Amino acid sequence: MADRIVMLILDGIGDRPVVELHGRTPLEAARTPNLDSLAKKGVNGIMDTIKPGVIPGSDTGHLALLGYDPYEVYTGRGPFEAAGIGMELRPGEVAFRCNFATLKDGKVVDRRAGRIKQGTDELADAIRGMEFDVDFEFIESVEHRAVLLLKDPTLGPYVSDVDPHEEGLPILRSEAVEGDEASQRTAGLINKFAEMSVDVLSEHPVNSKREENGLPPANIILPRGAGSVPDLKPLKELKGINSAAIAGIPLVRGVCELAEMEVIQVEGATGGLDTDIGAIMEAIIDNIDDHDLMLVNIKGPDLPGHDGDHQQKIDFIQRIDGALPILDQIDDTYIAITGDHSTPVTVKNHSGDPLPLTICGEEVRVDDVDSYGERSCAKGGLGRIKGTDLLNVLLDLAKKAEKFGA
């Protein structure tokens, strides 16, 4: 009998109808014979990762998928980014997720500095050389991402972002959202850090070369998502299962690290559009026998969603579909395919739209759905569930759930 679980998270897979696609979503427009085959032999539904209409972050979304209540355990994005790149966060310290971004004429014109891929190590070295008011760590991550850790126990985490979250706007002034003195001090430090980063990075040789080549300079650091270390009960203790995760981006790895899951490193799993999907699938095959649960995040669909590129999203979905037949090698396993949030190309950001969900494996109540898509899955036997319920459903199918009551 099936007793293992693969939770395949297609990051940002959900979308809305696109005019250029004759009212179809990118998922509906894509050629997906393998996803459709899984839907035909599985039970289907749609899922609100947190609850209807609530827009999930990738961090809160994955917390929910692992069975945690984000409203109880979430303290901010920064700590997960820090954990995902191996930074040690101690109680009382404050972590921020940061972007290398482009500032021009006082406005943020590119929040990702052209999705910069080279030179961030040199830029980060320059930032680390700053003389600042408190001890800090600053480490570059994937592409435009970085993490800032303020190492002072007198600081508070309850501050607003410097990042305006939209292009064409000036940077914001961070403020203490709860008015406490500790967070007020943090806000002042973060405002100063962003300002100093401009002085350090504007004339840096990496940026001079980028501008010579017609690329946007990474001339400001935008901290956001402040948080202190969350109090997460290990997933082993919470659900009694041995679990592992594969993820190309530090944020998701950090969530899984703090849940004390085994995080499996896969060469070529970049978290970008160049990620090696075949290597990820091979890693599932190689590791599933040792775990009750494997959570596997494939970031690709989210990126063209943010960029508003429906054709690129279609192309990446078709790449995922082409890699799926290898999963036929797995026996005695339930496979759930869904996302952590929707990223519609018409919105260019996360949205609260529900996600398609398929579960395949022995003894599922196969329904009449014959294709994997937002509207087709909505007709399935699972109905509409919350993300916090998904793991419970899978554990019940895999005979790993405990009875509630006598």
C-alpha positions, 0 to 999 in steps of 0.5 A: 500500500502506498505510504510515502508522499511527494508534494510537488509545488509548482511555484506561482503556477496559478493564473487568470484568463489572458486576452492574448490566450483567448481567455485561457490561463497559461496553464490551460494554454500549455501542452501538458499531456503528463499533467493531464494524465495525472489529473485523469487518474487522480482526485482533483480540486482547488486550494486556497493556500491560506484562505480565500482571497488572502494573498500568500507569500512564498514563505507563508504559503509553504508554512501552510502547506507543511501544516503550520498556521502562518498567523501563529508562527510567522514573524517575517520573511527575513529569518527564512532567507537567512536560514536558507543560506546557512546564516545562524539567527539567534533570539533577539537578532533581526533579519531582513530579506534584501534586493540589489536594486536600481535607483535613478533620480531618487526612484527605484526603477528596477527592484531586481537590478535586471535580475543581476546574476554576476558581481553580487559577491563583489558588491556584497564585499563592499557592503560588508566593509561599511562602518555601521552603528551595530554589528551586522552580517550581509550575504549575497544569495541567488541573483538579486537577493541578499540577506541582512542580519542586524546583530544587536539584542536591543533591536525590535523586528516590527518595522515597515519596509524600505522597499516600495514594492513597485517600480517608479517610486522613491524608497520608503522610510522604515517606521516602527509599526507597533511604536516600541522603542526597540523597533524604532531603533531598528527602523532608523538603522535600516533607513541609514543602511539603505542610504549608505548602500547608495554611497558605497555601490554607486561608483563600484566598478561592477556597476560602472561595467554594467552601465557601460554594457547597457545593464541597470546598476545594482546601486542600492540595497532594499531591506524588507521582510524584517523578522526574528527567529520563529518558534517552529515545532519540528515537523517530525514532532508536529506530524510524526514523519521523516521529511525532506525538501528540494528547493532552488531558492533560499527562502523555501529552503529556510522554511524547511530548515527551520522545520528541521526537514532534511534539505537536499542539495541538487546540482543544477537546481538554481531556482531560476528559469535555467533550473535543471528540472530533470536533475530535480526529478532524479533526486526525488527518485534517489531519495524518496525511499528514505522519507515519508514526505518530500516537498519539492519546489520548482520556482520557474512558473513564478518568474514569468508571472512577475514579468508579465510574460505569458509565453515564457510561463507556458514554455516553462510549464511545458518543460515541467510536463516533459520531465514528469514521466520519470515519476512513474518509477516511484511505487507506493507513493502519493503525489500531490501537484499544486502551487504555493500561490498564484502569480498571474501574468496580468497582475505581475505579482502574487494573488489570492486566486485558488490553485489547481490541485491533483493527488494521485496514488492508490485508493484515491477516489478518481473523479471525472476531471481529465485535464490539469488546470485552474477551472478543470480541477475546480470540478473535482472530488476534493472540492475547495480546500485550504493549504493547511489541510493538504498535508492532513489529507495526504497523511490520511491517504498514506495511513500516517494520520492519527485518529482524533477521539475514541 
